[in-house]
Amino acid sequence: GELLGQRTGGWKCSLPSPARPILAAPILAPTIQRGPRCVVAAAGDAARVESEVAFVMGRDLPRRDRPYADDEVVAAIAETRLVLELLGSRYADTTAPTWEEMIADCLQNQGLVIGPLVPGGLDAALESMVVVARGPRDILLTHDGHHGDGHPLRPLCWLANFLAERDQGLTAGQVVTTGS
């Protein structure tokens, strides 16, 4: 981001695993889009997108000496929104990058499209929901979605503490998505 002269507008993350102890990457601010239309980098006649739940931070969670409790992280959330994550690698050969290079590639994040508020916000059943994609004439697909980490708040709480330990923290206005 610094080399590109672009600030971090958000983060994507999932809970880490022994094989992947860091599962977080910045989302560059200029790639976050709002509105009914968006720019998508297609590969041929297809564009890779994932429907996700995201959290817009309402206040900063800066570095501090003790970890943030889950209720403190939840209290810092201003909005819960549906988003589309736009996917695509910046590498010509997507089979060659190491895990560290994938993180440098923002874990294949090409941006976010900010959608509507989630009805019920944090009180909604965010761990699972039916996803319906509609085209101009009909339904393209219906999918019974389940969050990979059980609930989208779990990775957000991990990320808040991971970043705070590294003098980065989360800041008000950033959008955090935690998996499809």
N, C-alpha and C positions, 0 to 999 in steps of 0.2 A: 504494500500500500504506500509506504513512504517513497519508494522508487518511482511509483506511478503518480505520486502527488495526490493520492486519494485517501480520504479519511474512512474509518470504519463506520458503517451505518448500521451494522448488526452482526449477528453471529449465527452460525449453524453448528449444532453439536448433537452428540449422542453420548450415552454413558460409555466410559472407556472399558476396555477388556485387557487381559494380559497380552494378547497379540497386538493390540492397538491402544497403548496407554494414553495417548492424546487423541481425542476425537472431537476436535473443534477447529473452526476456521472462520476468519472474518468474512463478512459480506461487505463489499465496497459500496460506499454510499451512492455513487452515481448509477449503480446497477439496480437500485431499489426503485420500483415504478409503482405509481398509483393511477387509478383511473380505469375506464372500461376497455382500453386498448393497450397493448404492450409490444415491445420489440423483442423478438425471440430469435436466437441464432439457430437456424435449422440445419440438420445434417441430411442433405438430400431433400426428401419431401416430408420429413418427420422432425418434430421438435420434442426434446425430452423435458417433461415437467413432472413434478410430484405435488400432489395436494397435501397441505400441511396445516397445522395449527401453529400460530406464532404469538409471541408476547411482545408488546411494546412497553418498554420500561418507562415508568413515570418519574422515577428518581434514581439518582446515582447509588451504586453499591461499590464504593471505593475500597482500596486496600485498608485492612485493619488487622490487629493482632490476633483476633479470634475468628473462627469460621462463622459465616452467616447461618442462622437457623432457617429451616424451610419457611416458617411463617414470616420471617423478615424479608425473604426473597419474594414471596407471594404478595406481601404488602407493598412492594416496590413496583408491581405491575400496574400499568395504567389501562391497558386494553388487551383483550384476547381476540385475535383476528384469524380468519381463514386466509391463507396465502397459497400462491403457486411458486414453488422453487423451480427456477429455470436451470437446467443442467447442461453441461458441456465442458469438455477439457480444453485447456489452452495448449496442450501438447498435440503435435501432429500424430505421434504414435502413442495411443492411450494404453498400450500393453507394457510399455517399457518403464514408466516412472516408479521410483521407490515410494514407500509410504510417506517419507518425509517430503518428497517432491509432490505427492498428491496433496499434502497439507499446504505446501507452498502454492498449489493451484487452487486453493480455497475449497478443497474437496469437491472439485468439479462444479462449484457454484458459479453460475453466470449471472445470477441476480434473483430478485424476488418481485412478485407482483402482489401488492397488498390488496386484499379483498375485504369483504364485509366483516363487521363485528360478529363474533360468535354469539348467537342467542343464548342468554344465560351466563355468558362470560365464564369465569372460573367455576361457577356452580354447575356448568354443563358437564355431561359425561364425555370428557375429552379423551378417554382411553380407547374409545371405539366409536365409529360412526359410519353411516352409509355414504359413500361418495358416488355421485351421479355426474357424468360428463355429458352435456348436451351439445349437439351440433345445431346448425341452422334449421335442420328438418326433423331430426329425431335424436333419441338417446344413443350416444356412442358406446357407453359402458356404464355398468353399475358394479360397485365393489364394496364388500363389507370390510371396512378398514379397521385395523387394530394397531395401536402404537407399539413400535418395536421395543421400547423400554418400559412398557406397561402403562405409563402415563407421561404426557409431555412435560409436566412440571419436574419430574425427576432429573432429566438432563440439565434443565435450567438451573436448578439448585446446585448441581455439581459445577456447572460453568461459572456461576457467580463466585464460588470459592476458588476454583482453579485460576480465574483471572485476578482475583483479589490477592492471591498468593504471589502473583507476578507483577504487582504494581500497575496493573491495567484496569481492572474493575469493569463493571458495566456502567453505562451512562444513560441518563434520561434521554428518551427519544430513540434509542437503539432498538432494533427489532431482532428477536431471538427465535429461531425455529429449531425444533429439536427432533425432527424426523417425520417421515410420511406416515 
